Amino acid sequence: MWYVLQTMTGKEEELVCMIRKILHPEWYEDCFVAYYERIWRKQQQSLVHIERLFPGYVFIVSKTPGELFLQLKQVPAMSKLMADGEFTFLALEQEEEDFFREMLRGNHVVRLSYVKTDGKGRALQITGPLKLYEQQVVRFQFKKRYAIIRLILLGEEKTVSLGIFLEEDIRQEIAFGKIEAPLQVPEYYPVDTFLKDESLFSVGDHIKVISGAFENMSGVVWKVKKNVLEIGIRLFGQDMSVEMPVENIGPNFR
């Protein structure tokens, strides 16, 4: 199971290092800080920052939480929080755990998501981690390059910001800016590689036709081809197969 430990903001990695140094690996499977990628715009340039997703929180995975709790008393930072009555050791619900397991693939960092817009403030296509939770999007802040999603964390409804990038960002080389995570990063963000590895739509996605003869009709993706989708549309009382260009299709936020 996944558990959350609370510490002082800015001291998260220090706590992780202490736990790894003091606790035997048999008591836990992983201990980490969650980060996310975020684009900041500065003087018409895009910079990728890697920042803490939940400042003040450390995640730890263990099959023996009882023994782990006792072992944590050996960690100085935890002992002080316990003595002050400020210690938090809470288990994530299965839905919460599934969310983080999906989002934090590789280096415990939520990567940027690509969002194609219609230029009028509406999202047409999403690829990347945000795609899994597009129906939980509260709103997009395109100018500031993030989306706000609603989720349940530690039993409470919360909103979380996830980074996005737009078509105009990939017309230039995107350098890295502030990196809060203990990671080695390349000089420039590998946007092209990321886009090639991701499909804008997948079989089973619920979509809406945004232009053409079937505009405003809803359907489901049946097959993904190069720049073309085969979709199923309910017409004349039966499901019909229609092929159309990807640019004519948008997600259906049901």
N, C-alpha and C positions, 0 to 999 in steps of 0.2 A: 504494500500500500504506500501511497504518497502522503507525506506529512509536511506541515509548514512550521518553520521556526521563525520567531521574530527577533530582530536585532536593531541596532542603531543604523539609520540611513548612512550609507557610505562605508559601513563596516561589514557588509555582507560577505565579500570575498575573504576578508580576514577571518570571519567565523568559519567559512568553508575550509580554509587552510588549517585552522586549529582542529577542526573535527577530523580531517584526514590525517593529521599528525598524531592525535591522541587516541582516537578510536580505532579498534581493530576492524578490518574490512568485513569480518563475519557479522557485524552488527548492522550493517547497512549495505545497500547495493550501489547507491549513487547519492551524491550531495552536491548541490549546485545552486547558482543564482540564475534566474530567468532574465533574458535580455530580448530586445527587439530592435530591428533596424528601422530607422526613421530618416527621411530626407528633410534637410533644412535648406531653404533658399537664401542665398546671400549674394547680392549684387548680380542678379540674373544667373547665378551659377547654382547647381545642385550639389550638395554634400551629404554623404551618408554618415549618420551617427549611429553608434550602437550603444543603447542606453538600457538602464534597468527597467524591466517591465513592471515589477512591483517593488519599489524601493523599501528597504527595511525587512524584506522577507527572504528566507533561504528554504529551498526545498530539499527534502531528504526521503529516500525510498528505502523501506525496510520491511522484512517479513516478520520481524520480532520486535514490535514497538515497545513492549514492556521492558525488555532487556536494554533496548536502545535508550529509553528514557533514563534508566539508571546510569548508563554509561555517560550520558550527556552531562551528568552532574560533575564529571571530571574536567569538563571544558570550562575554563575560567569565565569566559563571557556568559555562558549559560548559568553558572553558579550564582553570579551576581544578579542576573535577571530573576532567578528563582528566589533568591533572598529578598529581593525588592518586590516580589509578587507580580512581576511584569512578564513572566515567562509564558510563551505561547507555544503549544505543541498540539496542533490540530490535524486531524485526518481529513483528506479531501474525499468528497463523495465520488462515486464512480463516474458520474457525468463530468465532474470537474477534472478528475484524473484523465479521462478520455480526451478532454479538451487540450490539456497540456501535453499529453503524449503525442497528439496529432500535430500541435503547433510547434513544439520544441524539438523538431527533428534536426539533429546535427549541431553540436556545440551549444545546445540549449538556447538557441537564438531563433526568434520568430522572424523569418525573412520578409522582405518587402513583397507586396503583391502588385501586379500590374493591373491598372484599371483603364479601360478604353472608354472615353466619354463621347457624347454627341456635341460637345462644345457649349451646351446650354445647361450644364449642371446635372446631367443625368448619366448614370453609369450604364454602359451598353454591354461590356464584357469584363469579367474578372478572372484573373489567373493567379495562382499562388495560394498561400495558406488562408487568405481571406475568403476564397471561393467556398471553402467548407462551411463558412458561417455567414454567407451573404444574406440569409434570411433574418439574421440577428443584427444586421447593420442598422444603427439608429440614424446616422447621417454621415455624409462625406464632407470633409473639409479639403476640397481640391487644391486651393491656394496654399494651404499649409501641409498638404501631402499626408493626410492621415484619415482613417475611417474610425468611427466610434461604434463598437459593438456592445451589446448587452449580454451579460452572462451571470451565472450564479457562482460565487466564490465564497467558501467558508460559510455556506448557508445563507448568504445575503446577496441580493441583486446588486451588481456593480456594472459600471461601464469601463471599457478598456479601449485605449487608442492603439491602432495598428498602422504601421507605415505603408504607404502606397507610392507608386511612381506612375507618371503619365507619359504619353507619347512624346511630349516636348522634352522630357528629361533624357530620353534615349537618343536624342539627336546630338548629344554632346557626351564627352567622357565624364563620368561621375566619379569624383575623387572621394576619399574617406575623410571625415572630419574627426570629431571627438569619439574616442573608443573607450567606453567604460569597462568593457569586458576584457579579461586577460587573454586576448587573441592576437595572432599575427594576421594581418590583412594585406592584400595586394595594394598596389598604388591606386588602381581604379576598380570600381565596382563592376563585376562581370555581368552586366545587364543582358547582353546578347545571348550568352550561354544560358542564362536563366530562362529567357523567353523561348529558346529553342527546345528546352527540356520540358516545358509545360504546355499543356493543351488548353486552349481557351474554353473548349466545351468537351464534355465527356458523355458517353452513352448513358441515357437515363436522366440527363439534366432537363429540368422544366424551363422552357424558353418562351419568348414572345417575339413575334415577327414585327420589326420596327419600320420596314419599308417594303414596297412592292405590292403585288396583287393581293397578298394575304395579310396585309398590315393590320396590327392589333389582335390577330388571332394567336391563341396559345397552343403549345404542343410539347412534344417530348423528343429529345434527340435519339434517333434510332441507329445512326451510323455516322462516324466522323471520317471525312475524306480531306484531301489537301484543299484548303480554302473553300470547301463545300460541306454542307451538312445535309444528311437525309433525316428529315423530321416527320413525325407522325402528327397529323392534324385531324381533328374531328370535323368531318364535313358530310352533309347530307345523311346524318345518322350513322356514319361508319368512319373508322380510322383510315385515313389515306396517307400514302407516302409521298412526300414532296422534297425535291432537292432545291436548295437555294444557297447563294453565297453567304459566307460567314458574316460579312458586313451588314447583311439584312436581318441579323438575329441578335437579340439581346436576352439577358437572363430574365426570368419571370420571378420577381420577388413576391412570392405568395404569402 
